[in-house]
Amino acid sequence: MERKENRRKHTGKRHAAKKITALVLIGALGIVCARPAFASVIKNAESKKAQAQEDLDEVNRQIDNIHAAQNSLQAEMNRYDDELMRLLTDMEILQGDIANQELKIEEADAALVIANQEEAAQYEAMKQRIQYMYENGNQSFLAALLEADSFTDFLNRAEYVNEVYDYDRTLLGQYQDTVAQVEALTVQLDNEMEEMEELKLSYEEQQGQLESIIAKKGAEMDNFNAKLASAQTLASQYAKTVQEQNQIIAKEKARQEAERKKAEEEKRKKEKEKNDKTKSSQSAQTAATSSESAAGGAGGATTGGAGGTGNAGNTSGLTDGGSNPAYTTGVSGSAVVSYATQFLGAPYVLGGNSLTNGTDCSYFVMAVFAKFGISLPRTSYGMQSCGKAVSYENAQPGDIICYPGHVAIYIGNGQIIHASTPRTGVCYGTATYRTISTIRRVL
């Protein structure tokens, strides 16, 4: 009976092992099936991103061309504006010249009136003297001569009469010359005024042409501005699309990484259970064999098999018999911590590759240790297998504390420094704020 019972137990355990193996295979198949879905999402996002980036580059080229055309048109408009300003300045000067010319013409007209009046008056006075001398004839002349006191006086009187005639004729000639000069001046001024009026009309025509050209160029500039606004709107949309696809890609990669870790963790768990079951089955088989060869020993063998399951070690390094490996690099952990604290407050950026302008958790740890010549993987998952495992109670400053999907640098006294979140950036934290996956010593 005992033998049959042992066989039944052994058969049941074999069936259980087969079920576990099937579950592991199903889980692995799920991973394989999930990868194409992840790849499809990322590939689709990358395709959309590439198209949006291509469109963005094309629109940016159009924007550059529009800017170049605007600059050329603006330079042309500036030249026309300068020309118009010069023309308006010339027109203003010409308007002043016309006003001055009008005053000169008015003055010349007044002078001509006066000259004509003086000429007429002199002519009338001369006619009266001639008439008087003619009417009195030689008697007056003779009387003037006879009344002379001496011959000298006689000659003087005769000369005076002749001088009167000469004076009148000379004065009349001068007045006539003055009138002719003034008339010539008025004609000259009128001609000059006509030229100025013609020049004014020419200026006004040029002004109209320049203003029309400037208005046309202004309309062209408005058209360029409209095109530029439209292109800038498109560029903003394409840039937004690129950003959105980047976010989708990053999200899917993070999800894929999390799923991969979860799948591997499940795989390790299933393998451990399988190994435990195998060990248990082997122990049971050994116990059954022993029971057949030694009466009464079945109970002790079974007890020994059960005790064998408690020897599986925890590979996380947290409770692995107080693991505390020696340092091998000669780099001081306090030096690593001191350097890391220089970047407190630096911004957190997913996928960031700058300790000052933006970093994520894994790049922060990798870059800090790179300062001391220690090369680490770029991902937090990759760092979980670096160096040697350390138990938490033996953690020292400069050790790397790994969490699911996160990594930090231990600084002592239960504290860490890490690139935490976009809100906090690089900051201090409590080492046990999350479940610790493993602690690694790489110094």
Protein Blocks (a to p, Z undefined) as FASTA:
>chain_A
ZZmmmmmmmmmmmmmmmmmmmmmmmmmmmmmmmmmmmmmmmmmmmmmmmmmmmmmmmmmm
mmmmmmmmmmmmmmmmmmmmmmmmmmmmmmmmmmmmmmmmmmmmmmmmmmmmmmmmmmmm
mmmmmmmmmmmmmmnmmmlmmmmmmmpcbfklmmmmmmmmmmmmmmmmmmmmmmmmmmmm
mmmmmmmmmmmmmmmmmmmmmmmmmmmmmmmmmmmmmmmmmmmmmmmmmmmmmmmmmmmm
mmmmmmmmmmmmmmmmmmmmmmmmmmmmmmmmmmmmmmmmmmmmmmmmmmmmpghklmmm
mmmmmmmmmmpccfkommggoiacddfklpafklmmmmmmmmgoiacdehiacfklopcf
klmmmmmmmmnopacdfbfklmmmgcjaddfklgcehiacddehiacddebjhiacddfb
fklmpadddfklpccfbdcdfZZ
